[in-house]
Protein backbone atom coordinates (compact mmCIF):
# COMPACT_ATOMS: atom_id res chain seq x y z
CA UNK A 1 0.00 0.00 0.00
CA UNK A 2 0.96 3.66 -0.29
CA UNK A 3 1.03 4.97 3.28
CA UNK A 4 1.24 8.62 4.32
CA UNK A 5 3.10 9.24 7.56
CA UNK A 6 3.46 12.25 9.83
CA UNK A 7 6.16 12.39 12.48
CA UNK A 8 8.45 10.20 10.38
CA UNK A 9 11.65 11.84 11.63
CA UNK A 10 10.79 11.40 15.32
CA UNK A 11 11.34 8.54 17.74
CA UNK A 12 8.10 6.61 17.15
CA UNK A 13 7.76 7.78 13.57
CA UNK A 14 11.24 6.64 12.61
CA UNK A 15 10.57 3.15 13.90
CA UNK A 16 7.19 3.12 12.13
CA UNK A 17 8.75 4.23 8.85
CA UNK A 18 11.27 1.40 9.05
CA UNK A 19 8.54 -1.14 9.87
CA UNK A 20 6.32 0.05 7.01
CA UNK A 21 9.16 -0.35 4.55
CA UNK A 22 10.01 -3.78 5.96
CA UNK A 23 6.41 -4.82 5.40
CA UNK A 24 6.62 -3.80 1.74
CA UNK A 25 4.68 -0.53 1.85
CA UNK A 26 5.63 2.61 -0.03
CA UNK A 27 5.76 5.64 2.27
CA UNK A 28 5.07 9.33 1.74
CA UNK A 29 6.61 11.04 4.78
CA UNK A 30 6.20 14.59 6.06
CA UNK A 31 9.39 16.37 7.10
CA UNK A 32 10.31 19.90 8.12
CA UNK A 33 13.90 19.58 6.93
CA UNK A 34 15.64 18.16 3.88
CA UNK A 35 16.21 14.41 4.25
CA UNK A 36 18.62 12.10 2.42
CA UNK A 37 17.06 9.92 -0.26
CA UNK A 38 15.70 6.62 0.98
CA UNK A 39 14.41 3.77 -1.13
CA UNK A 40 10.65 3.42 -0.87
CA UNK A 41 10.18 6.87 0.69
CA UNK A 42 8.95 10.10 -0.87
CA UNK A 43 9.76 13.01 1.46
CA UNK A 44 7.26 15.87 1.50
CA UNK A 45 8.54 19.17 2.94
CA UNK A 46 6.18 20.85 5.38
CA UNK A 47 4.49 20.57 8.76
CA UNK A 48 1.03 20.20 10.27
CA UNK A 49 0.28 23.89 9.73
CA UNK A 50 1.08 23.68 6.00
CA UNK A 51 -2.18 22.76 4.24
CA UNK A 52 -0.66 22.45 0.72
CA UNK A 53 2.06 20.15 2.07
CA UNK A 54 -0.54 17.98 3.78
CA UNK A 55 -2.52 17.77 0.52
CA UNK A 56 0.68 16.72 -1.28
CA UNK A 57 1.39 14.17 1.45
CA UNK A 58 -2.06 12.63 1.03
CA UNK A 59 -2.21 12.71 -2.76
CA UNK A 60 -2.41 9.12 -3.98
CA UNK A 61 -2.08 7.59 -0.50
CA UNK A 62 -4.32 4.73 0.63
CA UNK A 63 -3.84 5.18 4.36
CA UNK A 64 -2.45 7.66 6.87
CA UNK A 65 -0.55 6.96 10.08
CA UNK A 66 -0.70 10.23 12.02
CA UNK A 67 2.02 10.32 14.68
CA UNK A 68 3.26 13.90 14.69
CA UNK A 69 2.31 16.03 17.64
CA UNK A 70 3.57 18.04 20.60
CA UNK A 71 4.64 16.24 23.79
CA UNK A 72 6.19 19.22 25.57
CA UNK A 73 5.09 22.84 25.33
CA UNK A 74 5.33 25.94 27.55
CA UNK A 75 1.57 26.46 27.60
CA UNK A 76 -1.80 25.00 26.57
CA UNK A 77 -1.75 26.89 23.27
CA UNK A 78 1.31 24.95 22.13
CA UNK A 79 -0.45 21.63 22.72
CA UNK A 80 -3.62 22.92 21.08
CA UNK A 81 -1.78 23.94 17.92
CA UNK A 82 0.23 20.73 17.60
CA UNK A 83 -2.25 18.10 18.71
CA UNK A 84 -5.74 19.46 18.05
CA UNK A 85 -5.34 21.85 15.11
CA UNK A 86 -2.70 19.53 13.64
CA UNK A 87 -5.06 16.55 13.73
CA UNK A 88 -7.85 18.64 12.21
CA UNK A 89 -5.53 19.68 9.38
CA UNK A 90 -4.51 16.08 8.65
CA UNK A 91 -8.16 15.00 8.54
CA UNK A 92 -9.06 17.88 6.20
CA UNK A 93 -6.25 16.93 3.81
CA UNK A 94 -7.29 13.26 3.89
CA UNK A 95 -10.89 14.18 3.12
CA UNK A 96 -9.83 16.46 0.28
CA UNK A 97 -7.60 13.78 -1.25
CA UNK A 98 -10.01 10.93 -0.46
CA UNK A 99 -7.62 8.92 1.67
CA UNK A 100 -9.92 6.42 3.40
CA UNK A 101 -7.89 4.93 6.27
CA UNK A 102 -6.57 6.76 9.35
CA UNK A 103 -4.49 5.27 12.15
CA UNK A 104 -4.22 8.07 14.70
CA UNK A 105 -1.71 7.99 17.55
CA UNK A 106 -3.11 9.54 20.70
CA UNK A 107 -1.84 8.91 24.25
CA UNK A 108 -2.88 7.10 27.40
CA UNK A 109 -2.93 10.61 28.89
CA UNK A 110 -6.17 11.26 26.98
CA UNK A 111 -8.10 9.12 29.45
CA UNK A 112 -7.45 11.68 32.22
CA UNK A 113 -7.64 15.04 30.41
CA UNK A 114 -8.00 17.08 33.58
CA UNK A 115 -4.48 16.25 34.72
CA UNK A 116 -2.44 18.01 32.06
CA UNK A 117 -2.70 20.30 29.07
CA UNK A 118 -1.03 17.56 27.04
CA UNK A 119 -3.66 14.97 27.97
CA UNK A 120 -6.45 17.48 27.41
CA UNK A 121 -5.20 18.25 23.91
CA UNK A 122 -5.02 14.56 23.02
CA UNK A 123 -8.53 14.06 24.40
CA UNK A 124 -9.82 16.96 22.28
CA UNK A 125 -8.19 15.54 19.15
CA UNK A 126 -9.82 12.12 19.45
CA UNK A 127 -13.43 13.30 18.79
CA UNK A 128 -12.20 14.93 15.58
CA UNK A 129 -10.99 11.52 14.42
CA UNK A 130 -14.22 9.80 15.44
CA UNK A 131 -16.36 12.40 13.65
CA UNK A 132 -14.22 12.48 10.50
CA UNK A 133 -16.22 9.97 8.47
CA UNK A 134 -12.95 8.13 7.78
CA UNK A 135 -12.16 4.49 8.44
CA UNK A 136 -10.28 5.19 11.68
CA UNK A 137 -8.50 3.47 14.54
CA UNK A 138 -7.04 5.33 17.53
CA UNK A 139 -4.01 4.03 19.42
CA UNK A 140 -3.28 5.27 22.94
CA UNK A 141 0.28 4.21 23.84
CA UNK A 142 1.56 4.33 27.40
CA UNK A 143 5.21 5.30 28.02
CA UNK A 144 7.21 4.37 24.91
CA UNK A 145 10.88 3.47 25.29
CA UNK A 146 13.70 2.01 23.24
CA UNK A 147 16.88 2.99 21.40
CA UNK A 148 16.83 6.66 20.29
CA UNK A 149 14.38 7.64 23.04
CA UNK A 150 15.28 10.77 25.00
CA UNK A 151 12.36 10.86 27.43
CA UNK A 152 13.77 8.16 29.74
CA UNK A 153 17.41 9.08 29.24
CA UNK A 154 17.76 10.92 32.55
CA UNK A 155 16.60 7.85 34.48
CA UNK A 156 19.20 5.66 32.78
CA UNK A 157 21.84 8.33 33.27
CA UNK A 158 21.10 8.63 36.99
CA UNK A 159 21.25 4.85 37.39
CA UNK A 160 24.51 4.49 35.46
CA UNK A 161 26.35 7.45 36.96
CA UNK A 162 25.06 7.68 40.52
CA UNK A 163 23.36 4.38 41.32
CA UNK A 164 20.06 6.09 42.09
CA UNK A 165 16.80 6.36 40.16
CA UNK A 166 14.31 9.09 41.10
CA UNK A 167 10.70 8.06 40.43
CA UNK A 168 7.31 9.59 41.21
CA UNK A 169 6.10 8.27 44.54
CA UNK A 170 3.53 5.51 44.83
CA UNK A 171 2.57 4.86 41.24
CA UNK A 172 2.44 2.29 38.44
CA UNK A 173 2.79 2.62 34.70
CA UNK A 174 2.62 0.49 31.60
CA UNK A 175 5.39 0.47 29.00
CA UNK A 176 5.73 -0.43 25.35
CA UNK A 177 8.88 -0.88 23.26
CA UNK A 178 8.97 1.39 20.22
CA UNK A 179 9.42 -1.58 17.86
CA UNK A 180 6.28 -3.24 19.21
CA UNK A 181 4.29 -0.01 18.85
CA UNK A 182 5.54 0.42 15.29
CA UNK A 183 4.45 -3.13 14.42
CA UNK A 184 0.96 -2.42 15.70
CA UNK A 185 0.61 0.85 13.79
CA UNK A 186 1.64 -0.80 10.53
CA UNK A 187 -0.51 -3.87 11.21
CA UNK A 188 -3.54 -1.58 11.52
CA UNK A 189 -3.06 0.06 8.12
CA UNK A 190 -5.08 -2.48 6.10
CA UNK A 191 -7.18 -3.90 8.93
CA UNK A 192 -10.83 -2.92 8.63
CA UNK A 193 -11.78 -5.27 11.47
CA UNK A 194 -10.21 -2.66 13.77
CA UNK A 195 -12.29 0.20 12.38
CA UNK A 196 -13.84 2.46 14.97
CA UNK A 197 -11.73 0.97 17.78
CA UNK A 198 -9.51 2.62 20.37
CA UNK A 199 -6.58 0.47 21.49
CA UNK A 200 -4.17 0.84 24.40
CA UNK A 201 -1.23 -1.53 23.79
CA UNK A 202 1.53 -2.36 26.26
CA UNK A 203 4.18 -4.98 27.04
CA UNK A 204 1.57 -7.32 28.53
CA UNK A 205 2.79 -7.07 32.12
CA UNK A 206 -0.28 -7.53 34.39
CA UNK A 207 -0.79 -4.46 36.55
CA UNK A 208 1.97 -2.56 34.80
CA UNK A 209 5.27 -1.60 36.42
CA UNK A 210 5.31 -0.28 39.98
CA UNK A 211 7.75 2.61 39.91
CA UNK A 212 10.30 0.94 42.26
CA UNK A 213 10.25 -2.22 40.12
CA UNK A 214 10.84 -0.17 36.98
CA UNK A 215 13.71 1.68 38.66
CA UNK A 216 15.36 -1.60 39.61
CA UNK A 217 14.89 -2.92 36.07
CA UNK A 218 16.65 0.17 34.73
CA UNK A 219 19.47 -0.50 37.19
CA UNK A 220 19.78 -4.04 35.87
CA UNK A 221 19.80 -2.71 32.31
CA UNK A 222 22.78 -0.45 33.04
CA UNK A 223 24.49 -3.17 35.07
CA UNK A 224 24.46 -1.87 38.61
CA UNK A 225 22.21 -2.03 41.68
CA UNK A 226 20.33 1.18 42.33
CA UNK A 227 18.64 2.98 45.18
CA UNK A 228 15.11 4.13 44.37
CA UNK A 229 14.26 7.66 45.41
CA UNK A 230 10.49 8.16 45.43
CA UNK A 231 9.71 11.82 44.73
CA UNK A 232 6.43 13.23 46.10
CA UNK A 233 4.20 15.19 43.73
CA UNK A 234 4.82 18.41 45.64
CA UNK A 235 8.56 18.07 45.06
CA UNK A 236 8.01 17.34 41.37
CA UNK A 237 5.95 20.51 41.03
CA UNK A 238 8.62 22.55 42.83
CA UNK A 239 11.31 21.08 40.57
CA UNK A 240 9.21 22.02 37.54
CA UNK A 241 9.00 25.64 38.69
CA UNK A 242 12.77 25.70 39.21
CA UNK A 243 13.38 24.21 35.76
CA UNK A 244 11.12 26.83 34.23
CA UNK A 245 12.94 29.61 36.11
CA UNK A 246 16.36 28.38 34.95
CA UNK A 247 15.67 27.23 31.38
CA UNK A 248 12.52 29.15 30.49
CA UNK A 249 10.84 27.79 27.36
CA UNK A 250 13.50 25.06 27.08
CA UNK A 251 12.45 23.52 30.41
CA UNK A 252 12.11 19.73 30.23
CA UNK A 253 10.19 19.25 33.47
CA UNK A 254 7.27 21.63 33.02
CA UNK A 255 4.47 22.06 35.59
CA UNK A 256 2.20 20.31 33.11
CA UNK A 257 4.51 17.30 32.92
CA UNK A 258 4.97 17.25 36.69
CA UNK A 259 1.20 16.93 37.20
CA UNK A 260 1.09 14.11 34.68
CA UNK A 261 4.02 12.27 36.25
CA UNK A 262 2.61 12.52 39.78
CA UNK A 263 -0.59 10.69 38.81
CA UNK A 264 -0.38 7.18 40.34
CA UNK A 265 -2.09 5.03 37.69
CA UNK A 266 -0.87 5.01 34.12
CA UNK A 267 -1.60 1.31 33.63
CA UNK A 268 -3.31 0.11 30.45
CA UNK A 269 -6.83 -1.28 30.78
CA UNK A 270 -6.51 -4.90 29.66
CA UNK A 271 -9.86 -4.62 27.86
CA UNK A 272 -8.33 -2.04 25.50
CA UNK A 273 -5.39 -4.17 24.43
CA UNK A 274 -5.53 -5.24 20.77
CA UNK A 275 -6.84 -8.69 19.93
CA UNK A 276 -3.90 -11.13 20.19
CA UNK A 277 -4.79 -12.42 16.73
CA UNK A 278 -3.97 -8.95 15.40
CA UNK A 279 -0.97 -8.05 17.55
CA UNK A 280 0.96 -8.96 20.68
CA UNK A 281 4.10 -7.48 22.19
CA UNK A 282 7.26 -9.37 21.25
CA UNK A 283 10.01 -7.48 23.08
CA UNK A 284 10.46 -8.57 26.72
CA UNK A 285 10.84 -5.37 28.69
CA UNK A 286 14.01 -6.45 30.51
CA UNK A 287 15.59 -7.14 27.11
CA UNK A 288 14.28 -3.89 25.68
CA UNK A 289 15.66 -1.85 28.57
CA UNK A 290 19.05 -3.53 28.15
CA UNK A 291 19.05 -2.71 24.42
CA UNK A 292 18.15 0.88 25.24
CA UNK A 293 20.99 1.16 27.75
CA UNK A 294 23.39 -0.30 25.19
CA UNK A 295 22.31 2.31 22.62
CA UNK A 296 22.77 5.13 25.13
CA UNK A 297 26.28 3.86 25.86
CA UNK A 298 27.10 3.61 22.19
CA UNK A 299 26.06 7.22 21.74
CA UNK A 300 28.09 8.33 24.78
CA UNK A 301 24.96 9.43 26.63
CA UNK A 302 25.51 7.38 29.78
Rosetta blueprint (number, residue, H / E / L):
1 X L
2 X E
3 X E
4 X E
5 X E
6 X E
7 X L
8 X L
9 X L
10 X L
11 X H
12 X H
13 X H
14 X H
15 X H
16 X H
17 X H
18 X H
19 X H
20 X H
21 X H
22 X H
23 X L
24 X L
25 X L
26 X E
27 X E
28 X E
29 X E
30 X E
31 X E
32 X L
33 X L
34 X L
35 X L
36 X L
37 X L
38 X L
39 X L
40 X L
41 X E
42 X E
43 X E
44 X E
45 X E
46 X L
47 X L
48 X L
49 X L
50 X L
51 X H
52 X H
53 X H
54 X H
55 X H
56 X H
57 X H
58 X H
59 X L
60 X L
61 X L
62 X L
63 X E
64 X E
65 X E
66 X E
67 X L
68 X L
69 X L
70 X L
71 X L
72 X L
73 X L
74 X L
75 X L
76 X H
77 X H
78 X H
79 X H
80 X H
81 X H
82 X H
83 X H
84 X H
85 X H
86 X H
87 X H
88 X H
89 X H
90 X H
91 X H
92 X H
93 X H
94 X H
95 X H
96 X H
97 X H
98 X L
99 X L
100 X L
101 X E
102 X E
103 X E
104 X E
105 X E
106 X L
107 X L
108 X H
109 X H
110 X H
111 X H
112 X H
113 X L
114 X L
115 X L
116 X L
117 X H
118 X H
119 X H
120 X H
121 X H
122 X H
123 X H
124 X H
125 X H
126 X H
127 X H
128 X H
129 X H
130 X H
131 X L
132 X L
133 X L
134 X L
135 X E
136 X E
137 X E
138 X E
139 X E
140 X L
141 X L
142 X L
143 X E
144 X E
145 X E
146 X L
147 X L
148 X L
149 X L
150 X L
151 X L
152 X L
153 X H
154 X H
155 X H
156 X H
157 X H
158 X H
159 X H
160 X H
161 X H
162 X H
163 X L
164 X E
165 X E
166 X E
167 X E
168 X E
169 X L
170 X L
171 X L
172 X E
173 X E
174 X L
175 X E
176 X E
177 X E
178 X H
179 X H
180 X H
181 X H
182 X H
183 X H
184 X H
185 X H
186 X H
187 X H
188 X L
189 X L
190 X L
191 X L
192 X H
193 X H
194 X H
195 X L
196 X L
197 X E
198 X E
199 X E
200 X L
201 X L
202 X L
203 X L
204 X L
205 X L
206 X L
207 X L
208 X L
209 X E
210 X E
211 X H
212 X H
213 X H
214 X H
215 X H
216 X H
217 X H
218 X H
219 X H
220 X H
221 X H
222 X H
223 X L
224 X L
225 X L
226 X L
227 X E
228 X E
229 X E
230 X E
231 X E
232 X L
233 X H
234 X H
235 X H
236 X H
237 X H
238 X H
239 X H
240 X H
241 X H
242 X H
243 X H
244 X H
245 X H
246 X H
247 X H
248 X H
249 X H
250 X H
251 X L
252 X L
253 X L
254 X L
255 X H
256 X H
257 X H
258 X H
259 X H
260 X H
261 X H
262 X H
263 X L
264 X L
265 X E
266 X E
267 X L
268 X L
269 X L
270 X H
271 X H
272 X H
273 X L
274 X L
275 X L
276 X L
277 X L
278 X L
279 X L
280 X L
281 X L
282 X L
283 X L
284 X L
285 X H
286 X H
287 X H
288 X H
289 X H
290 X H
291 X H
292 X H
293 X H
294 X H
295 X H
296 X H
297 X H
298 X H
299 X L
300 X L
301 X L
302 X L
